[in-house]
């Protein structure tokens, strides 16, 4: 089936064919069309937008934003505003979620049509001649293009190859539930795990989260991860750290039981012996278990090899800094490439690759300056280097981390939430007397919005002295960034 301003012949020729209409794919298509290229997008689903618009970013945030009002109501009562919470109307809530998804996908479809991008719904593959073959049910269509962008996205990783079911679920199935579970075990400690943990916990579910390391977000700064772990526990989520999940038992209408080993470190009798590990077996039962242990690139189809597209050991497409694969005139963007699996990175990749195809000379995507955000409660966000990352860099000297207590800010106190904020600074060896902002790490209210300012500082390698002189309006939560920068610059104001 084709969504197009005009009918096309069975054998169609385009300047560019994009396989996949998620953030990376549709952005590349829109930018290429803007640069006067004829573009076709092939999407296997019935609607455009990929995981982000249909099974990820948009539906989850629609639910999270709505349910956040429960927290607002509870906090309002604590400060004298008496509100009554009468529960969740799941029918209305799910209608709201679907309305948001429909609004966004319809808007994207209209924009693609306006840019004269041909949208074809079907299963795409690339043959050895670099033609794009599209299976449209009972028929096959052949598309010819000078360039092809592959943006096939990713799928949720399974636990020990255990298939997903009614009680062992991934994020797709979690979003398809008609109601929230009354109890849930979540395996994982990344963004997906933390967002569903906060969502379901706020709605009244009993949530147990199993994290393998000593904290959630173990790849983030230690301060941010430990702070969020503490706050999740304070909010009522049972966070079990050092938990190594071993097996899952499930049955028809019986819920699930998750077995895990708890790894504990104990001190030896003498200081020279260091620490030893002891392991104990445990289990926890619930209505469902959400497996949120990462995503696998959708590159398993045989046609990747047929087209000459090289993959690494993780199944990711090997590309250069502009998205060019090992196959001439075939490019790749998004979750199938090495780096952060986030929509905003894919947006920038799509723009960059489309411009490279058009003969422009775009700057490559700088993976070190891509912000990460988690819509948990409280929110978390970071950009740039951690203290450990910066210390390991040979091109940096005089690396420091400066922490600012979020509760020193009046507006943060007014929200009833807590958090942390730290700024990592250091000097490039080529400019040893000029400290720059290398990273910012936040846990607290509005962190997902405030991180954009920090990204500008990190991305532009802004001198600390300049960043510390940026004026933030008072009284706002944004002042926490300004206060942290002042402290890092040796001029602390409202903190010791």
GICORDA-V148417 format. One record per residue. RES is the residue in one letter. OMEGA is omega in whole degrees, -180 to 180 (999 if undefined). Layout:
{{RES & OMEGA} {RES & OMEGA}}
//
This chain:
{{X & -176} {X & 170} {X & -173} {X & 177} {X & 179} {X & -179} {X & 179} {X & 175} {X & -178} {X & 174} {X & -173} {X & 178} {X & -180} {X & 171} {X & -176} {X & 170} {X & 179} {X & 178} {X & -178} {X & -177} {X & 172} {X & -176} {X & 180} {X & -178} {X & -176} {X & 177} {X & 178} {X & -180} {X & -179} {X & -179} {X & 179} {X & 178} {X & 177} {X & 179} {X & 173} {X & 173} {X & 173} {X & -169} {X & 170} {X & 175} {X & 176} {X & -178} {X & -177} {X & 179} {X & -179} {X & 180} {X & 179} {X & 175} {X & 177} {X & -180} {X & -173} {X & -176} {X & -171} {X & -175} {X & -176} {X & -171} {X & -171} {X & -179} {X & 180} {X & -178} {X & 174} {X & 179} {X & -178} {X & -179} {X & 180} {X & -176} {X & 177} {X & 179} {X & 176} {X & 178} {X & 179} {X & -180} {X & 180} {X & 179} {X & 180} {X & 179} {X & -178} {X & 180} {X & 171} {X & 177} {X & -172} {X & 177} {X & 178} {X & 178} {X & -176} {X & 178} {X & -176} {X & 171} {X & -173} {X & 177} {X & 179} {X & -179} {X & 180} {X & 175} {X & 177} {X & 179} {X & -179} {X & 178} {X & 179} {X & 179} {X & -179} {X & 180} {X & -177} {X & -179} {X & 177} {X & 177} {X & 178} {X & 178} {X & 180} {X & 180} {X & 177} {X & 178} {X & 179} {X & 179} {X & 179} {X & 174} {X & 178} {X & 179} {X & -179} {X & 180} {X & -179} {X & 180} {X & -175} {X & 171} {X & 178} {X & 180} {X & -176} {X & 177} {X & -178} {X & 166} {X & 177} {X & 180} {X & -177} {X & 175} {X & -179} {X & -178} {X & -177} {X & -176} {X & 177} {X & -178} {X & -180} {X & 178} {X & 176} {X & -178} {X & 175} {X & 180} {X & 179} {X & 172} {X & 178} {X & -179} {X & -172} {X & 171} {X & -175} {X & 177} {X & -180} {X & 178} {X & 178} {X & 176} {X & 180} {X & 179} {X & 177} {X & -177} {X & 177} {X & -176} {X & -180} {X & -178} {X & 173} {X & -167} {X & 170} {X & -177} {X & 177} {X & -179} {X & 177} {X & 180} {X & -180} {X & 179} {X & 178} {X & 177} {X & 176} {X & 178} {X & 175} {X & 175} {X & -177} {X & 168} {X & 179} {X & 178} {X & -178} {X & -179} {X & 176} {X & -173} {X & -178} {X & -180} {X & -175} {X & 180} {X & 178} {X & 177} {X & 179} {X & -180} {X & -176} {X & 179} {X & 179} {X & -180} {X & 175} {X & -179} {X & 173} {X & -172} {X & 173} {X & -179} {X & -179} {X & -179} {X & -177} {X & -176} {X & -178} {X & -177} {X & 172} {X & -180} {X & -173} {X & 178} {X & 177} {X & 176} {X & -178} {X & -179} {X & -179} {X & -179} {X & 180} {X & 179} {X & -179} {X & 176} {X & 179} {X & -177} {X & 176} {X & 177} {X & 180} {X & 180} {X & 175} {X & 177} {X & 177} {X & -180} {X & 179} {X & -179} {X & -177} {X & -178} {X & 179} {X & -178} {X & -176} {X & -179} {X & 179} {X & 175} {X & 178} {X & 178} {X & -179} {X & 175} {X & -179} {X & -177} {X & -177} {X & 170} {X & -179} {X & 178} {X & -180} {X & 174} {X & 177} {X & -177} {X & -179} {X & 177} {X & -180} {X & -180} {X & 175} {X & -178} {X & 180} {X & -178} {X & -177} {X & -179} {X & 179} {X & -178} {X & 175} {X & -179} {X & 172} {X & -176} {X & 176} {X & -177} {X & -180} {X & 174} {X & 178} {X & -178} {X & -180} {X & 177} {X & -178} {X & 169} {X & 176} {X & 178} {X & -177} {X & -174} {X & 177} {X & -177} {X & -178} {X & 180} {X & 180} {X & -178} {X & -175} {X & -178} {X & -177} {X & -175} {X & 175} {X & 178} {X & 180} {X & -178} {X & 180} {X & -179} {X & -179} {X & 177} {X & 174} {X & -175} {X & 179} {X & -178} {X & 178} {X & -180} {X & 176} {X & 180} {X & 169} {X & -173} {X & 179} {X & 177} {X & 180} {X & 178} {X & 178} {X & 179} {X & -177} {X & 178} {X & 173} {X & -174} {X & 179} {X & 178} {X & 172} {X & -172} {X & 180} {X & 178} {X & -178} {X & 180} {X & -179} {X & 177} {X & -178} {X & -175} {X & -176} {X & 173} {X & 179} {X & 176} {X & -177} {X & 176} {X & -180} {X & 177} {X & -176} {X & -177} {X & 178} {X & 180} {X & 177} {X & 178} {X & -178} {X & 178} {X & 175} {X & -180} {X & -178} {X & 173} {X & 177} {X & 176} {X & 179} {X & -176} {X & 180} {X & -177} {X & 178} {X & -180} {X & 173} {X & -180} {X & 176} {X & -178} {X & 176} {X & 175} {X & 2} {X & 179} {X & 177} {X & 179} {X & 177} {X & 175} {X & 176} {X & -172} {X & 167} {X & 178} {X & -179} {X & 177} {X & -176} {X & 179} {X & -178} {X & -178} {X & -179} {X & -178} {X & -178} {X & 176} {X & 173} {X & -179} {X & 180} {X & 172} {X & -180} {X & -179} {X & 176} {X & 180} {X & -176} {X & -179} {X & 172} {X & -178} {X & -176} {X & -178} {X & 175} {X & 178} {X & -179} {X & -179} {X & -176} {X & 180} {X & 178} {X & 179} {X & 178} {X & 177} {X & 177} {X & 180} {X & 177} {X & -180} {X & 178} {X & -179} {X & 169} {X & -177} {X & 178} {X & 178} {X & -171} {X & -178} {X & -176} {X & 176} {X & 177} {X & 178} {X & -177} {X & -178} {X & 176} {X & -175} {X & -170} {X & 166} {X & -179} {X & -179} {X & 176} {X & -178} {X & -177} {X & 176} {X & -175} {X & -175} {X & 180} {X & 177} {X & 180} {X & 180} {X & 179} {X & 179} {X & -178} {X & -178} {X & -180} {X & -178} {X & -175} {X & 175} {X & -180} {X & -179} {X & 179} {X & -179} {X & -177} {X & 180} {X & 174} {X & -175} {X & 179} {X & -178} {X & -178} {X & -4} {X & 179} {X & 176} {X & 180} {X & 178} {X & 179} {X & 177} {X & 179} {X & 180} {X & 179} {X & 179} {X & 177} {X & 179} {X & 179} {X & -179} {X & 179} {X & -179} {X & -177} {X & -178} {X & -175} {X & 176} {X & -179} {X & 999}}
//
